[in-house]
Amino acid sequence: MSVMHWTNVDNHSPSKFNGQSSETLVPIRKRISKRSEKDLKQATFKQLYKQNKLAEIVTKAMENKEGLYEEYDEIKIQGSILRINDNVIIKNGDNNVEDYIGTIQKICSVLEPQSNKLICLCKVQWYMKKSEIVIHKPRARCWIGTQEIFSTKTNDFILAQTIIQKCTIVDCDEFVNLQNCDSTTYYNRLEWDVENKKFMNMNEIQLYCLCQQPWNPELNYIQCDKCQKWYHFECVDLLIGSYDDKDYVCGYCN
């Protein structure tokens, strides 16, 4: 992948420290921290760039006193002006995987001292797509829409040139009422906890139908004329179009 996404996987197994006292763990962690700081200082910008360690590039540049780091309010990419808080589609280096969605939090550049070339970066807050959620929550596949995305608290630096274009993010109600929308319009109603792999505010979402699932604006529903509750056509064994001009009474009210 040419773009770092969500969180970096920690390959250090906790079992390595099993059986050690807390007194032993503290100096070990301090040595690891000092070693990381030393490696960062010794690494060149070019080495960090090749390793795609963009956050480390920013940290190293900010610590430098020669003015290598600079922030901006906007940047021009692909002929479009992008600003902080814009929602954007970000290219995924693997063509077999969907592109990413994020919100720009910071726009900056780092001057590479040896070549005098600018490394243009954006710090983005990530959204998760359906394909990334259902891996951990397969039962949610039936109610998550194809244009639904999930906010996270995870952010990271990306190369500015990996941004493809702006996109629109609305809430679920707005999405339902949109007259025209395309593949660059998404809706968000839930937050996803990346670390614990769970929805954060699921208790705030109303459930519908006999199956008690959240509303999916891409599915067909029918409303009972007595209780006013909504049901999936298939859950109450109805064919789409069979009740266009008729009253419908659900099994509970009948």
HELIX and SHEET records of a PDB file:
HELIX    1   1 PRO A   14  PHE A   17  5                                   4    
HELIX    2   2 SER A   22  GLN A   42  1                                  21    
HELIX    3   3 PHE A   45  LYS A   50  1                                   6    
HELIX    4   4 LEU A   54  GLU A   63  1                                  10    
HELIX    5   5 LYS A  130  ILE A  133  1                                   4    
HELIX    6   6 PRO A  138  CYS A  142  5                                   5    
HELIX    7   7 ALA A  160  THR A  162  5                                   3    
HELIX    8   8 CYS A  172  ASN A  177  1                                   6    
HELIX    9   9 MET A  202  GLU A  204  5                                   3    
HELIX   10  10 GLU A  234  VAL A  236  5                                   3    
SHEET    1   A 4 TYR A  69  TYR A  72  0                                        
SHEET    2   A 4 TYR A 100  GLU A 112 -1                                        
SHEET    3   A 4 ASN A  87  ILE A  90 -1                                        
SHEET    4   A 4 ILE A 163  LYS A 166 -1                                        
SHEET    1   B 4 TYR A  69  TYR A  72  0                                        
SHEET    2   B 4 TYR A 100  GLU A 112 -1                                        
SHEET    3   B 4 LYS A 117  LYS A 129 -1                                        
SHEET    4   B 4 ILE A 149  LEU A 159 -1                                        
SHEET    1   C 2 GLU A  74  ILE A  77  0                                        
SHEET    2   C 2 SER A  80  ARG A  83 -1                                        
SHEET    1   D 2 THR A 168  VAL A 170  0                                        
SHEET    2   D 2 THR A 185  TYR A 187  1                                        
SHEET    1   E 2 TRP A 192  ASP A 193  0                                        
SHEET    2   E 2 LYS A 198  PHE A 199 -1                                        
SHEET    1   F 2 LEU A 207  TYR A 208  0                                        
SHEET    2   F 2 GLN A 213  PRO A 214 -1                                        
SHEET    1   G 2 TYR A 221  GLN A 223  0                                        
SHEET    2   G 2 TRP A 230  HIS A 232 -1                                        
END                                                                             
